[in-house]
Amino acid sequence: HVQLVESGGGSVQAGGSLGLTCKAPKELFSIYCMAWFRQVSGREREMVASMYIADQSKQYYSDSVKGRFAISRNIREHTLYLQMNDLKPEDTAMYYCASDLSFRGWNCGSTASDYAHWGQGTQVTVS
């Protein structure tokens, strides 16, 4: 079963930084939208950052991470990144990479149902 693979999670103190990596097989690395979501047990999965891969200037961040997180990509390596700085305890969650292979317009979807392909997640814990 081919899927996205996240890495880079871990435990960090508040104010620290982590960098997440999402490695995708070629067939799942979208030229349209890819995103990072996070989920806390018992709560809905929320998007924290998305990017229109073919035009990396088109980025979106949730208000809770704006100015602290940065999404980027390496098209040649089929890899998506999320740099997380100034981490807070409320950033603690399982973080997921997602890919949307469909063209839905120039704005990326903001809900989990907009993305068909997922990784298994990487845990981020901030204390």
C-alpha positions in Angstrom: 0.0 0.0 0.0 1.7 3.1 -1.2 1.4 6.2 1.0 3.2 9.3 2.3 5.8 8.9 5.0 6.3 11.6 7.7 9.3 11.9 9.9 10.9 14.4 12.3 8.5 14.5 15.1 9.6 14.2 18.7 9.5 15.9 22.1 10.7 19.4 22.6 10.4 22.1 25.2 8.3 25.2 24.7 10.0 27.7 22.5 12.0 25.0 20.7 11.9 24.0 17.0 11.2 20.9 15.0 11.3 20.2 11.3 8.9 17.6 9.8 9.5 15.9 6.5 7.0 14.1 4.3 8.4 11.9 1.6 6.0 10.9 -1.1 6.3 8.4 -3.9 6.3 10.1 -7.2 2.7 9.1 -8.0 1.4 10.7 -4.8 3.4 13.9 -4.9 0.9 16.4 -6.2 1.7 19.4 -8.4 -1.5 20.9 -7.0 -2.1 21.0 -3.2 -0.2 19.3 -0.4 -0.8 20.1 3.3 0.1 19.4 6.9 -2.7 18.6 9.3 -2.6 17.8 13.0 -4.9 16.0 15.3 -5.3 15.6 19.0 -7.1 12.6 20.3 -10.9 13.2 20.4 -10.8 16.2 18.1 -11.1 16.8 14.4 -8.1 16.9 12.2 -7.2 20.5 11.4 -5.0 21.9 8.7 -2.1 24.0 9.8 -0.4 24.7 6.5 -0.9 24.1 2.8 0.9 24.8 -0.4 0.1 24.9 -4.1 3.1 22.9 -5.2 3.4 24.3 -8.7 3.4 27.8 -7.3 5.0 27.9 -3.9 4.0 31.5 -3.3 0.5 30.1 -2.7 0.7 29.1 0.9 -1.9 29.1 3.7 -1.4 28.9 7.4 -3.9 28.6 10.2 -4.0 31.6 12.5 -2.6 29.5 15.4 0.7 28.8 13.6 1.1 31.8 11.3 4.5 33.4 11.8 5.9 30.3 13.5 5.5 27.5 11.0 6.8 27.4 7.4 5.9 25.0 4.7 8.2 24.2 1.8 8.9 21.6 -0.8 11.5 19.9 -3.0 9.8 18.9 -6.2 12.8 16.9 -7.4 12.9 14.9 -4.2 9.1 14.6 -3.9 9.3 15.9 -0.4 7.2 18.3 1.7 8.6 20.0 4.8 7.2 21.8 7.8 9.5 23.9 9.9 8.0 24.6 13.3 9.5 27.3 15.5 8.6 28.8 18.8 6.6 25.7 19.6 3.9 25.8 22.3 2.3 23.1 24.4 -0.9 23.6 22.3 1.0 22.4 19.2 1.2 19.0 20.7 -0.5 16.6 18.3 0.0 13.9 15.7 1.0 15.6 12.5 0.0 14.3 9.1 1.0 15.0 5.5 -1.7 15.0 2.9 -1.8 15.1 -0.9 -4.6 16.2 -3.3 -4.0 14.9 -6.8 -7.1 16.8 -8.2 -7.2 20.3 -9.5 -9.7 22.2 -7.5 -8.7 25.7 -8.5 -5.9 27.9 -7.3 -6.9 27.7 -3.6 -6.0 24.6 -1.7 -8.7 22.8 0.3 -8.8 23.3 4.0 -10.5 20.2 5.3 -9.4 16.7 5.6 -12.0 15.5 3.1 -10.2 17.6 0.4 -7.2 15.3 0.5 -7.2 11.7 -0.6 -3.8 10.5 0.3 -2.2 10.5 3.8 0.7 9.4 5.8 0.5 7.6 9.1 1.6 10.7 11.1 4.4 11.7 13.3 3.9 12.7 16.9 5.0 16.1 18.2 5.0 16.7 21.9 5.8 20.2 23.4 6.2 20.5 27.1 
